[in-house]
Amino acid sequence: MRGRVLALLLAGLPIGTVSAQVMVPTMDPFAGSDEGDSVRPITSYPLGQSELMARNMAAALRLEQKQRDLCWELGCVVFVNDSKTYMVTGFYVQTAAADGTSSWSRNQFGAPLLAKRATVRFKTGPQSACDLPARFVLRAPHGKESISYDTRISLCTSPHQNSLIRIRAAIPEVEVGS
């Protein structure tokens, strides 16, 4: 069987013509033939800058160790956005001013907390910050609809104790399909 297929393949080629592709060896992964693949490899770092990447990774490990130590020393609050699509655009804490009036703080998140993501904040407040009103503002990613939730949160320093806050926008969804 194999002999017949090989004979048929050889019979289809004119004698004396050999089609060969010659490629010059190179170390560049982005080099390719003109008629070759146009798909380039995906790398996680710029080529030729491996030392810079190693330095950045070492710095990230040192920062992670500092964060872990400060969480052990002060206590941390971990915010987890469990919403499927909504992002948390604001986190506000109600504080008392010197004249006795209460007002909402500025936004405690520098950037929106995307869906299915988490962030960490240190607990650095005094004993008066152990039970504060808090507000979370959520926004749909492709619209202007926003939702706000009011709750209470503990931000007082509590060594060896971390808090977990799950934020979930449970909006009814309808999926039509077969």
OpenMM code with the backbone's topology and positions (N, CA, C; nanometers):
from openmm import Vec3, app, unit

residues = "MET ARG GLY ARG VAL LEU ALA LEU LEU LEU ALA GLY LEU PRO ILE GLY THR VAL SER ALA GLN VAL MET VAL PRO THR MET ASP PRO PHE ALA GLY SER ASP GLU GLY ASP SER VAL ARG PRO ILE THR SER TYR PRO LEU GLY GLN SER GLU LEU MET ALA ARG ASN MET ALA ALA ALA LEU ARG LEU GLU GLN LYS GLN ARG ASP LEU CYS TRP GLU LEU GLY CYS VAL VAL PHE VAL ASN ASP SER LYS THR TYR MET VAL THR GLY PHE TYR VAL GLN THR ALA ALA ALA ASP GLY THR SER SER TRP SER ARG ASN GLN PHE GLY ALA PRO LEU LEU ALA LYS ARG ALA THR VAL ARG PHE LYS THR GLY PRO GLN SER ALA CYS ASP LEU PRO ALA ARG PHE VAL LEU ARG ALA PRO HIS GLY LYS GLU SER ILE SER TYR ASP THR ARG ILE SER LEU CYS THR SER PRO HIS GLN ASN SER LEU ILE ARG ILE ARG ALA ALA ILE PRO GLU VAL GLU VAL GLY SER".split()
positions = [
    Vec3(0.0814, -0.1184, 0.0000),
    Vec3(0.0000, 0.0000, 0.0000),
    Vec3(0.0864, 0.1258, 0.0000),
    Vec3(0.1859, 0.1291, 0.0894),
    Vec3(0.2737, 0.2464, 0.0973),
    Vec3(0.3519, 0.2642, -0.0316),
    Vec3(0.3906, 0.1532, -0.0926),
    Vec3(0.4656, 0.1584, -0.2166),
    Vec3(0.3848, 0.2213, -0.3288),
    Vec3(0.2540, 0.1905, -0.3324),
    Vec3(0.1690, 0.2493, -0.4364),
    Vec3(0.1549, 0.4000, -0.4174),
    Vec3(0.1333, 0.4433, -0.2937),
    Vec3(0.1188, 0.5869, -0.2668),
    Vec3(0.2467, 0.6601, -0.3014),
    Vec3(0.3612, 0.6046, -0.2634),
    Vec3(0.4888, 0.6674, -0.2936),
    Vec3(0.5115, 0.6729, -0.4438),
    Vec3(0.4737, 0.5650, -0.5140),
    Vec3(0.4893, 0.5631, -0.6596),
    Vec3(0.3994, 0.6668, -0.7250),
    Vec3(0.2773, 0.6838, -0.6736),
    Vec3(0.1867, 0.7839, -0.7296),
    Vec3(0.2398, 0.9255, -0.7058),
    Vec3(0.2949, 0.9474, -0.5908),
    Vec3(0.3503, 1.0799, -0.5610),
    Vec3(0.4703, 1.1090, -0.6494),
    Vec3(0.5565, 1.0114, -0.6652),
    Vec3(0.6741, 1.0317, -0.7489),
    Vec3(0.6356, 1.0454, -0.8957),
    Vec3(0.5294, 0.9756, -0.9382),
    Vec3(0.4865, 0.9837, -1.0782),
    Vec3(0.4316, 1.1214, -1.1107),
    Vec3(0.3781, 1.1886, -1.0118),
    Vec3(0.3207, 1.3207, -1.0359),
    Vec3(0.4249, 1.4290, -1.0487),
    Vec3(0.5481, 1.4072, -1.0044),
    Vec3(0.6535, 1.5077, -1.0129),
    Vec3(0.7311, 1.4930, -1.1426),
    Vec3(0.7516, 1.6001, -1.2130),
    Vec3(0.8374, 1.5916, -1.3305),
    Vec3(0.9805, 1.5629, -1.2874),
    Vec3(1.0498, 1.4861, -1.3673),
    Vec3(1.1866, 1.4481, -1.3342),
    Vec3(1.2775, 1.5692, -1.3487),
    Vec3(1.3639, 1.5860, -1.2522),
    Vec3(1.4613, 1.6934, -1.2587),
    Vec3(1.4181, 1.8187, -1.1831),
    Vec3(1.2956, 1.8278, -1.1355),
    Vec3(1.2545, 1.9443, -1.0584),
    Vec3(1.2437, 1.9049, -0.9122),
    Vec3(1.3103, 1.9763, -0.8318),
    Vec3(1.3036, 1.9536, -0.6883),
    Vec3(1.2686, 2.0872, -0.6253),
    Vec3(1.1656, 2.0884, -0.5460),
    Vec3(1.1264, 2.2121, -0.4803),
    Vec3(1.1816, 2.2089, -0.3387),
    Vec3(1.2716, 2.3004, -0.3086),
    Vec3(1.3320, 2.3080, -0.1760),
    Vec3(1.3303, 2.4524, -0.1298),
    Vec3(1.3092, 2.4695, -0.0019),
    Vec3(1.3094, 2.6026, 0.0560),
    Vec3(1.4357, 2.6163, 0.1393),
    Vec3(1.5133, 2.7183, 0.1109),
    Vec3(1.6379, 2.7398, 0.1822),
    Vec3(1.6159, 2.8539, 0.2800),
    Vec3(1.6435, 2.8269, 0.4072),
    Vec3(1.6305, 2.9310, 0.5092),
    Vec3(1.7663, 2.9534, 0.5717),
    Vec3(1.7986, 3.0779, 0.5898),
    Vec3(1.9237, 3.1144, 0.6541),
    Vec3(1.9046, 3.1005, 0.8043),
    Vec3(1.9930, 3.0272, 0.8751),
    Vec3(1.9774, 3.0135, 1.0200),
    Vec3(1.9938, 3.1487, 1.0888),
    Vec3(1.9087, 3.1726, 1.1874),
    Vec3(1.9138, 3.2972, 1.2630),
    Vec3(1.8696, 3.2709, 1.4065),
    Vec3(1.9075, 3.3576, 1.4952),
    Vec3(1.8676, 3.3461, 1.6356),
    Vec3(1.7455, 3.4318, 1.6658),
    Vec3(1.7001, 3.5096, 1.5697),
    Vec3(1.5860, 3.5979, 1.5893),
    Vec3(1.4567, 3.5178, 1.5736),
    Vec3(1.3737, 3.5077, 1.6812),
    Vec3(1.2505, 3.4306, 1.6692),
    Vec3(1.1478, 3.4984, 1.5793),
    Vec3(1.1665, 3.6281, 1.5510),
    Vec3(1.0719, 3.6996, 1.4672),
    Vec3(1.1080, 3.6916, 1.3194),
    Vec3(1.2258, 3.6376, 1.2895),
    Vec3(1.2647, 3.6241, 1.1497),
    Vec3(1.1899, 3.5063, 1.0906),
    Vec3(1.1396, 3.5234, 0.9719),
    Vec3(1.0668, 3.4164, 0.9055),
    Vec3(1.0849, 3.4307, 0.7563),
    Vec3(1.0374, 3.3346, 0.6856),
    Vec3(1.0487, 3.3424, 0.5405),
    Vec3(0.9395, 3.4338, 0.4875),
    Vec3(0.9586, 3.4793, 0.3651),
    Vec3(0.8607, 3.5677, 0.3033),
    Vec3(0.7270, 3.4975, 0.2859),
    Vec3(0.7323, 3.3717, 0.2453),
    Vec3(0.6089, 3.2986, 0.2253),
    Vec3(0.5770, 3.2097, 0.3452),
    Vec3(0.6511, 3.2232, 0.4520),
    Vec3(0.6315, 3.1393, 0.5692),
    Vec3(0.5204, 3.1911, 0.6594),
    Vec3(0.5220, 3.1430, 0.7794),
    Vec3(0.4192, 3.1808, 0.8753),
    Vec3(0.4296, 3.3286, 0.9101),
    Vec3(0.3142, 3.3884, 0.9333),
    Vec3(0.3128, 3.5272, 0.9774),
    Vec3(0.2848, 3.5362, 1.1268),
    Vec3(0.2678, 3.4211, 1.1924),
    Vec3(0.2417, 3.4188, 1.3352),
    Vec3(0.3745, 3.4267, 1.4083),
    Vec3(0.3872, 3.5250, 1.4929),
    Vec3(0.5107, 3.5441, 1.5674),
    Vec3(0.4930, 3.4889, 1.7089),
    Vec3(0.6008, 3.4465, 1.7733),
    Vec3(0.5878, 3.3912, 1.9087),
    Vec3(0.5507, 3.4998, 2.0087),
    Vec3(0.4786, 3.4591, 2.1125),
    Vec3(0.4397, 3.5510, 2.2183),
    Vec3(0.5405, 3.5364, 2.3311),
    Vec3(0.6036, 3.6457, 2.3698),
    Vec3(0.6981, 3.6425, 2.4808),
    Vec3(0.6454, 3.7327, 2.5912),
    Vec3(0.6820, 3.7033, 2.7126),
    Vec3(0.6345, 3.7819, 2.8252),
    Vec3(0.7267, 3.8992, 2.8571),
    Vec3(0.8347, 3.9111, 2.7874),
    Vec3(0.9272, 4.0206, 2.8110),
    Vec3(0.9910, 4.0608, 2.6783),
    Vec3(1.0387, 4.1838, 2.6695),
    Vec3(1.1062, 4.2259, 2.5464),
    Vec3(1.2344, 4.1466, 2.5272),
    Vec3(1.2598, 4.1049, 2.4059),
    Vec3(1.3793, 4.0257, 2.3780),
    Vec3(1.5048, 4.1071, 2.4064),
    Vec3(1.6027, 4.0435, 2.4652),
    Vec3(1.7293, 4.1089, 2.4932),
    Vec3(1.7318, 4.1859, 2.6240),
    Vec3(1.6215, 4.1844, 2.7008),
    Vec3(1.6168, 4.2585, 2.8267),
    Vec3(1.5868, 4.1662, 2.9439),
    Vec3(1.6477, 4.0499, 2.9438),
    Vec3(1.6198, 3.9530, 3.0488),
    Vec3(1.6717, 4.0000, 3.1849),
    Vec3(1.7822, 4.0742, 3.1884),
    Vec3(1.8338, 4.1242, 3.3163),
    Vec3(1.7373, 4.2250, 3.3777),
    Vec3(1.6800, 4.3113, 3.2938),
    Vec3(1.5814, 4.4080, 3.3421),
    Vec3(1.4589, 4.3359, 3.3978),
    Vec3(1.4142, 4.2331, 3.3296),
    Vec3(1.2996, 4.1573, 3.3767),
    Vec3(1.3315, 4.0866, 3.5087),
    Vec3(1.4506, 4.0327, 3.5222),
    Vec3(1.4896, 3.9660, 3.6471),
    Vec3(1.4928, 4.0664, 3.7621),
    Vec3(1.5448, 4.1880, 3.7360),
    Vec3(1.5455, 4.2924, 3.8389),
    Vec3(1.4040, 4.3309, 3.8799),
    Vec3(1.3150, 4.3458, 3.7818),
    Vec3(1.1766, 4.3819, 3.8119),
    Vec3(1.1064, 4.2732, 3.8920),
    Vec3(1.1326, 4.1479, 3.8578),
    Vec3(1.0716, 4.0380, 3.9318),
    Vec3(1.1240, 4.0319, 4.0756),
    Vec3(1.2524, 4.0563, 4.0952),
    Vec3(1.3092, 4.0576, 4.2303),
    Vec3(1.2496, 4.1718, 4.3124),
    Vec3(1.2315, 4.2885, 4.2507),
    Vec3(1.1699, 4.4016, 4.3207),
    Vec3(1.0252, 4.3695, 4.3569),
    Vec3(0.9530, 4.3032, 4.2681),
    Vec3(0.8147, 4.2654, 4.2965),
    Vec3(0.8080, 4.1674, 4.4130),
    Vec3(0.9033, 4.0751, 4.4206),
    Vec3(0.9066, 3.9811, 4.5329),
    Vec3(0.9342, 4.0530, 4.6645),
    Vec3(1.0252, 4.1519, 4.6614),
    Vec3(1.0533, 4.2285, 4.7838),
    Vec3(0.9305, 4.3072, 4.8278),
    Vec3(0.8592, 4.3684, 4.7329),
    Vec3(0.7374, 4.4429, 4.7672),
    Vec3(0.6298, 4.3506, 4.8226),
    Vec3(0.6169, 4.2323, 4.7666),
    Vec3(0.5174, 4.1369, 4.8156),
    Vec3(0.5515, 4.0942, 4.9584),
    Vec3(0.6805, 4.0772, 4.9875),
    Vec3(0.7220, 4.0393, 5.1226),
    Vec3(0.6922, 4.1527, 5.2209),
    Vec3(0.7173, 4.2782, 5.1803),
    Vec3(0.6859, 4.3926, 5.2677),
    Vec3(0.5365, 4.3998, 5.2943),
    Vec3(0.4555, 4.3791, 5.1897),
    Vec3(0.3102, 4.3828, 5.2063),
    Vec3(0.2646, 4.2736, 5.3025),
    Vec3(0.3194, 4.1544, 5.2885),
    Vec3(0.2829, 4.0448, 5.3786),
    Vec3(0.3199, 4.0791, 5.5230),
    Vec3(0.4395, 4.1367, 5.5433),
    Vec3(0.4830, 4.1726, 5.6783),
    Vec3(0.3943, 4.2819, 5.7377),
    Vec3(0.3583, 4.3829, 5.6567),
    Vec3(0.2715, 4.4894, 5.7072),
    Vec3(0.1308, 4.4383, 5.7356),
    Vec3(0.0823, 4.3451, 5.6564),
    Vec3(-0.0482, 4.2856, 5.6850),
    Vec3(-0.0444, 4.2101, 5.8175),
    Vec3(0.0652, 4.1444, 5.8460),
    Vec3(0.0794, 4.0728, 5.9732),
    Vec3(0.0878, 4.1705, 6.0896),
    Vec3(0.1539, 4.2837, 6.0667),
    Vec3(0.1751, 4.3831, 6.1721),
    Vec3(0.0519, 4.4701, 6.1966),
    Vec3(-0.0156, 4.5154, 6.0888),
    Vec3(-0.1273, 4.6098, 6.1009),
    Vec3(-0.2643, 4.5456, 6.0792),
    Vec3(-0.2692, 4.4465, 5.9959),
    Vec3(-0.3963, 4.3896, 5.9517),
    Vec3(-0.4313, 4.4472, 5.8151),
    Vec3(-0.4984, 4.3696, 5.7329),
    Vec3(-0.5334, 4.4122, 5.5974),
    Vec3(-0.6815, 4.3902, 5.5719),
    Vec3(-0.7317, 4.4656, 5.4773),
    Vec3(-0.8663, 4.4460, 5.4263),
    Vec3(-0.8505, 4.4021, 5.2814),
    Vec3(-0.9079, 4.2878, 5.2468),
    Vec3(-0.9027, 4.2368, 5.1102),
    Vec3(-1.0406, 4.2585, 5.0483),
    Vec3(-1.0452, 4.3358, 4.9414),
    Vec3(-1.1695, 4.3617, 4.8694),
    Vec3(-1.1726, 4.2705, 4.7474),
    Vec3(-1.2782, 4.1922, 4.7347),
    Vec3(-1.2941, 4.1013, 4.6218),
    Vec3(-1.4212, 4.1405, 4.5478),
    Vec3(-1.4080, 4.1694, 4.4192),
    Vec3(-1.5234, 4.2024, 4.3370),
    Vec3(-1.5748, 4.0718, 4.2750),
    Vec3(-1.6822, 4.0169, 4.3316),
    Vec3(-1.7394, 3.8911, 4.2844),
    Vec3(-1.8424, 3.9106, 4.1745),
    Vec3(-1.8627, 4.0324, 4.1306),
    Vec3(-1.9609, 4.0589, 4.0258),
    Vec3(-1.9130, 4.0007, 3.8938),
    Vec3(-2.0078, 3.9590, 3.8118),
    Vec3(-1.9713, 3.9029, 3.6826),
    Vec3(-1.9254, 4.0105, 3.5848),
    Vec3(-1.9926, 4.1256, 3.5868),
    Vec3(-1.9580, 4.2292, 3.4895),
    Vec3(-1.9326, 4.3650, 3.5516),
    Vec3(-1.9902, 4.3959, 3.6653),
    Vec3(-1.9773, 4.5288, 3.7235),
    Vec3(-1.8384, 4.5515, 3.7802),
    Vec3(-1.7878, 4.6743, 3.7651),
    Vec3(-1.6608, 4.7100, 3.8271),
    Vec3(-1.6874, 4.8092, 3.9404),
    Vec3(-1.6087, 4.7999, 4.0453),
    Vec3(-1.6224, 4.8881, 4.1608),
    Vec3(-1.5419, 5.0144, 4.1307),
    Vec3(-1.6115, 5.1244, 4.1116),
    Vec3(-1.5435, 5.2493, 4.0770),
    Vec3(-1.5174, 5.3367, 4.1982),
    Vec3(-1.5839, 5.3103, 4.3096),
    Vec3(-1.5627, 5.3955, 4.4257),
    Vec3(-1.5778, 5.3212, 4.5570),
    Vec3(-1.4967, 5.3605, 4.6534),
    Vec3(-1.5053, 5.3113, 4.7901),
    Vec3(-1.4890, 5.4327, 4.8792),
    Vec3(-1.5948, 5.4657, 4.9519),
    Vec3(-1.5968, 5.5863, 5.0350),
    Vec3(-1.6250, 5.5470, 5.1789),
    Vec3(-1.5640, 5.6193, 5.2724),
    Vec3(-1.5837, 5.5961, 5.4155),
    Vec3(-1.6394, 5.7243, 5.4757),
    Vec3(-1.7418, 5.7096, 5.5610),
    Vec3(-1.8007, 5.8266, 5.6247),
    Vec3(-1.7229, 5.8574, 5.7523),
    Vec3(-1.6703, 5.9775, 5.7589),
    Vec3(-1.5899, 6.0183, 5.8739),
    Vec3(-1.6494, 6.1433, 5.9370),
    Vec3(-1.6183, 6.1633, 6.0621),
    Vec3(-1.6666, 6.2804, 6.1344),
    Vec3(-1.5637, 6.3917, 6.1228),
    Vec3(-1.6112, 6.5104, 6.0929),
    Vec3(-1.5234, 6.6265, 6.0839),
    Vec3(-1.5009, 6.6845, 6.2237),
    Vec3(-1.4142, 6.7830, 6.2331),
    Vec3(-1.3822, 6.8448, 6.3616),
    Vec3(-1.5033, 6.9145, 6.4222),
    Vec3(-1.5924, 6.9667, 6.3377),
    Vec3(-1.7100, 7.0369, 6.3906),
    Vec3(-1.8257, 6.9418, 6.4233),
    Vec3(-1.8064, 6.8121, 6.4086),
    Vec3(-1.9072, 6.7128, 6.4448),
    Vec3(-1.9937, 6.6656, 6.3290),
    Vec3(-1.9828, 6.7288, 6.2148),
    Vec3(-2.0605, 6.6831, 6.0996),
    Vec3(-1.9903, 6.5642, 6.0346),
    Vec3(-2.0689, 6.4817, 5.9719),
    Vec3(-2.0088, 6.3673, 5.9038),
    Vec3(-2.0167, 6.3887, 5.7529),
    Vec3(-1.9134, 6.3407, 5.6846),
    Vec3(-1.9093, 6.3536, 5.5389),
    Vec3(-1.8369, 6.2327, 5.4813),
    Vec3(-1.8592, 6.2089, 5.3523),
    Vec3(-1.7940, 6.0978, 5.2851),
    Vec3(-1.6528, 6.1371, 5.2452),
    Vec3(-1.5610, 6.0460, 5.2591),
    Vec3(-1.4211, 6.0702, 5.2229),
    Vec3(-1.4076, 6.0733, 5.0708),
    Vec3(-1.2874, 6.1025, 5.0248),
    Vec3(-1.2605, 6.0924, 4.8817),
    Vec3(-1.2531, 5.9442, 4.8454),
    Vec3(-1.2510, 5.9134, 4.7179),
    Vec3(-1.2472, 5.7756, 4.6710),
    Vec3(-1.1178, 5.7086, 4.7187),
    Vec3(-1.1323, 5.5935, 4.7840),
    Vec3(-1.0173, 5.5217, 4.8387),
    Vec3(-0.9509, 5.4292, 4.7373),
    Vec3(-1.0164, 5.4088, 4.6216),
    Vec3(-0.9574, 5.3281, 4.5149),
    Vec3(-0.8955, 5.4212, 4.4126),
    Vec3(-0.7703, 5.4002, 4.3788),
    Vec3(-0.7059, 5.4819, 4.2775),
    Vec3(-0.7540, 5.4485, 4.1379),
    Vec3(-0.7856, 5.3230, 4.1146),
    Vec3(-0.8341, 5.2768, 3.9844),
    Vec3(-0.9521, 5.1842, 4.0099),
    Vec3(-1.0422, 5.1703, 3.9136),
    Vec3(-1.1573, 5.0814, 3.9342),
    Vec3(-1.1137, 4.9372, 3.9591),
    Vec3(-1.1876, 4.8716, 4.0460),
    Vec3(-1.1642, 4.7299, 4.0739),
    Vec3(-1.2503, 4.6508, 3.9765),
    Vec3(-1.1861, 4.5870, 3.8801),
    Vec3(-1.2572, 4.5172, 3.7737),
    Vec3(-1.3276, 4.3928, 3.8258),
    Vec3(-1.4188, 4.3398, 3.7454),
    Vec3(-1.4937, 4.2200, 3.7821),
    Vec3(-1.3985, 4.1027, 3.8015),
    Vec3(-1.4285, 4.0213, 3.9021),
    Vec3(-1.3504, 3.9020, 3.9349),
    Vec3(-1.2052, 3.9344, 3.9713),
    Vec3(-1.1819, 4.0486, 4.0330),
    Vec3(-1.0470, 4.0887, 4.0761),
    Vec3(-1.0496, 4.1207, 4.2250),
    Vec3(-0.9309, 4.1392, 4.2831),
    Vec3(-0.9196, 4.1704, 4.4253),
    Vec3(-0.8094, 4.2727, 4.4461),
    Vec3(-0.8166, 4.3434, 4.5591),
    Vec3(-0.7127, 4.4382, 4.5977),
    Vec3(-0.7002, 4.4368, 4.7495),
    Vec3(-0.5890, 4.4882, 4.7988),
    Vec3(-0.5587, 4.4854, 4.9422),
    Vec3(-0.5336, 4.6277, 4.9915),
    Vec3(-0.5842, 4.6597, 5.1094),
    Vec3(-0.5564, 4.7867, 5.1759),
    Vec3(-0.5173, 4.7566, 5.3203),
    Vec3(-0.4274, 4.8372, 5.3763),
    Vec3(-0.3845, 4.8191, 5.5146),
    Vec3(-0.4844, 4.8835, 5.6096),
    Vec3(-0.5012, 4.8231, 5.7279),
    Vec3(-0.5833, 4.8813, 5.8339),
    Vec3(-0.4926, 4.9725, 5.9156),
    Vec3(-0.5150, 5.1015, 5.9086),
    Vec3(-0.4267, 5.1951, 5.9794),
    Vec3(-0.5028, 5.2893, 6.0706),
    Vec3(-0.6315, 5.2680, 6.0901),
    Vec3(-0.7119, 5.3604, 6.1694),
    Vec3(-0.6997, 5.3374, 6.3189),
    Vec3(-0.7392, 5.4384, 6.3977),
    Vec3(-0.7415, 5.4223, 6.5439),
    Vec3(-0.8647, 5.3407, 6.5864),
    Vec3(-0.8865, 5.3274, 6.7176),
    Vec3(-0.9992, 5.2502, 6.7690),
    Vec3(-1.1338, 5.3078, 6.7247),
    Vec3(-1.1392, 5.4353, 6.6953),
    Vec3(-1.2655, 5.4951, 6.6501),
    Vec3(-1.3019, 5.4516, 6.5080),
    Vec3(-1.2107, 5.3871, 6.4380),
    Vec3(-1.2357, 5.3431, 6.3006),
    Vec3(-1.2736, 5.1953, 6.2932),
    Vec3(-1.3140, 5.1366, 6.4062),
    Vec3(-1.3453, 4.9939, 6.4064),
    Vec3(-1.4817, 4.9623, 6.3467),
    Vec3(-1.5696, 5.0595, 6.3350),
    Vec3(-1.7022, 5.0347, 6.2782),
    Vec3(-1.7486, 5.1614, 6.2067),
    Vec3(-1.7105, 5.1740, 6.0806),
    Vec3(-1.7428, 5.2949, 6.0036),
    Vec3(-1.8399, 5.2634, 5.8900),
    Vec3(-1.9296, 5.3570, 5.8601),
    Vec3(-2.0140, 5.3391, 5.7417),
    Vec3(-1.9284, 5.3509, 5.6156),
    Vec3(-1.9567, 5.2647, 5.5197),
    Vec3(-1.8813, 5.2650, 5.3945),
    Vec3(-1.9791, 5.2544, 5.2781),
    Vec3(-1.9376, 5.3059, 5.1646),
    Vec3(-2.0200, 5.3014, 5.0427),
    Vec3(-1.9337, 5.2518, 4.9274),
    Vec3(-1.9891, 5.1565, 4.8546),
    Vec3(-1.9246, 5.1060, 4.7343),
    Vec3(-2.0107, 5.1446, 4.6153),
    Vec3(-1.9478, 5.1971, 4.5113),
    Vec3(-2.0193, 5.2365, 4.3898),
    Vec3(-1.9729, 5.1438, 4.2781),
    Vec3(-2.0687, 5.0787, 4.2146),
    Vec3(-2.0410, 4.9860, 4.1053),
    Vec3(-2.0981, 5.0429, 3.9760),
    Vec3(-2.0307, 5.0163, 3.8664),
    Vec3(-2.0765, 5.0656, 3.7364),
    Vec3(-2.0664, 4.9531, 3.6347),
    Vec3(-2.1664, 4.9492, 3.5457),
    Vec3(-2.1640, 4.8516, 3.4361),
    Vec3(-2.0548, 4.8934, 3.3388),
    Vec3(-1.9811, 4.7976, 3.2825),
    Vec3(-1.8669, 4.8337, 3.1977),
    Vec3(-1.9048, 4.9014, 3.0659),
    Vec3(-2.0244, 4.8727, 3.0132),
    Vec3(-2.0609, 4.9284, 2.8830),
    Vec3(-2.1802, 5.0224, 2.8930),
    Vec3(-2.1979, 5.0836, 3.0058),
    Vec3(-2.3101, 5.1754, 3.0220),
    Vec3(-2.2812, 5.2748, 3.1327),
    Vec3(-2.3796, 5.3597, 3.1577),
    Vec3(-2.3634, 5.4606, 3.2623),
    Vec3(-2.4384, 5.4233, 3.3888),
    Vec3(-2.4985, 5.3054, 3.3893),
    Vec3(-2.5737, 5.2606, 3.5052),
    Vec3(-2.4791, 5.2383, 3.6227),
    Vec3(-2.5134, 5.2934, 3.7373),
    Vec3(-2.4309, 5.2714, 3.8566),
    Vec3(-2.5204, 5.2309, 3.9732),
    Vec3(-2.4617, 5.1530, 4.0623),
    Vec3(-2.5302, 5.1022, 4.1801),
    Vec3(-2.4432, 5.1371, 4.3002),
    Vec3(-2.5040, 5.1772, 4.4097),
    Vec3(-2.4247, 5.2016, 4.5306),
    Vec3(-2.4784, 5.1147, 4.6438),
    Vec3(-2.3854, 5.0607, 4.7212),
    Vec3(-2.4171, 4.9783, 4.8369),
    Vec3(-2.3583, 5.0445, 4.9599),
    Vec3(-2.4383, 5.0547, 5.0644),
    Vec3(-2.3906, 5.1073, 5.1917),
    Vec3(-2.3773, 4.9921, 5.2905),
    Vec3(-2.2686, 4.9913, 5.3651),
    Vec3(-2.2431, 4.8858, 5.4629),
    Vec3(-2.1548, 4.9435, 5.5736),
    Vec3(-2.1108, 4.8601, 5.6637),
    Vec3(-2.0197, 4.9020, 5.7702),
    Vec3(-1.8920, 4.8203, 5.7571),
    Vec3(-1.7801, 4.8846, 5.7918),
    Vec3(-1.6504, 4.8212, 5.7721),
    Vec3(-1.5579, 4.8568, 5.8880),
    Vec3(-1.4668, 4.7672, 5.9213),
    Vec3(-1.3686, 4.7912, 6.0267),
    Vec3(-1.2336, 4.8247, 5.9634),
    Vec3(-1.1834, 4.9441, 5.9923),
    Vec3(-1.0534, 4.9878, 5.9404),
    Vec3(-0.9526, 5.0157, 6.0513),
    Vec3(-0.9839, 4.9743, 6.1760),
    Vec3(-0.8899, 4.9978, 6.2850),
    Vec3(-0.7781, 4.8941, 6.2798),
    Vec3(-0.6616, 4.9334, 6.3263),
    Vec3(-0.5457, 4.8453, 6.3265),
    Vec3(-0.5753, 4.7227, 6.4126),
    Vec3(-0.5573, 4.6056, 6.3538),
    Vec3(-0.5791, 4.4806, 6.4262),
    Vec3(-0.4726, 4.3814, 6.3821),
    Vec3(-0.3585, 4.3789, 6.4553),
    Vec3(-0.2496, 4.2890, 6.4166),
    Vec3(-0.2950, 4.1433, 6.4083),
    Vec3(-0.2382, 4.0723, 6.3138),
    Vec3(-0.2627, 3.9292, 6.2918),
    Vec3(-0.4069, 3.8985, 6.2507),
    Vec3(-0.4862, 3.9997, 6.2147),
    Vec3(-0.6233, 3.9759, 6.1718),
    Vec3(-0.6497, 4.0526, 6.0430),
    Vec3(-0.6930, 3.9791, 5.9434),
    Vec3(-0.7286, 4.0396, 5.8154),
    Vec3(-0.8792, 4.0301, 5.7963),
    Vec3(-0.9332, 4.1153, 5.7126),
    Vec3(-1.0759, 4.1142, 5.6822),
    Vec3(-1.0946, 4.0895, 5.5338),
    Vec3(-1.2021, 4.0226, 5.5008),
    Vec3(-1.2362, 3.9949, 5.3619),
    Vec3(-1.3720, 4.0571, 5.3329),
    Vec3(-1.3781, 4.1395, 5.2302),
    Vec3(-1.5035, 4.2021, 5.1898),
    Vec3(-1.5325, 4.1597, 5.0473),
    Vec3(-1.6436, 4.0904, 5.0297),
    Vec3(-1.6862, 4.0461, 4.8973),
    Vec3(-1.7947, 4.1410, 4.8473),
    Vec3(-1.7748, 4.1911, 4.7265),
    Vec3(-1.8699, 4.2834, 4.6651),
    Vec3(-1.9316, 4.2104, 4.5473),
    Vec3(-2.0625, 4.1941, 4.5507),
    Vec3(-2.1296, 4.1194, 4.4448),
    Vec3(-2.2568, 4.1931, 4.4048),
    Vec3(-2.2676, 4.2265, 4.2788),
    Vec3(-2.3896, 4.2858, 4.2251),
    Vec3(-2.4717, 4.1720, 4.1665),
    Vec3(-2.5775, 4.1346, 4.2367),
    Vec3(-2.6624, 4.0245, 4.1921),
    Vec3(-2.7788, 4.0842, 4.1118),
    Vec3(-2.7566, 4.1007, 3.9843),
    Vec3(-2.8563, 4.1574, 3.8951),
    Vec3(-2.9143, 4.0419, 3.8134),
    Vec3(-3.0477, 4.0323, 3.8051),
    Vec3(-3.1051, 3.9235, 3.7255),
    Vec3(-3.0654, 3.9373, 3.5780),
    Vec3(-3.0262, 3.8265, 3.5192),
    Vec3(-2.9869, 3.8255, 3.3801),
    Vec3(-3.0721, 3.7234, 3.3059),
    Vec3(-3.1029, 3.7517, 3.1807),
    Vec3(-3.1791, 3.6595, 3.0980),
    Vec3(-3.0920, 3.6232, 2.9787),
    Vec3(-3.0724, 3.4933, 2.9583),
    Vec3(-2.9955, 3.4458, 2.8437),
    Vec3(-3.0887, 3.3678, 2.7533),
    Vec3(-3.0910, 3.4028, 2.6279),
    Vec3(-3.1735, 3.3336, 2.5306),
    Vec3(-3.0830, 3.2545, 2.4396),
    Vec3(-3.1101, 3.1293, 2.4257),
    Vec3(-3.0262, 3.0443, 2.3404),
    Vec3(-3.0837, 2.9051, 2.3347),
    Vec3(-3.0209, 2.8251, 2.2529),
    Vec3(-3.0699, 2.6882, 2.2395),
    Vec3(-2.9798, 2.5916, 2.3125),
] * unit.nanometer
topology = app.Topology()
chain = topology.addChain("A")
for resn in residues:
    res = topology.addResidue(resn, chain)
    for name in ("N", "CA", "C"):
        topology.addAtom(name, app.Element.getBySymbol(name[0]), res)
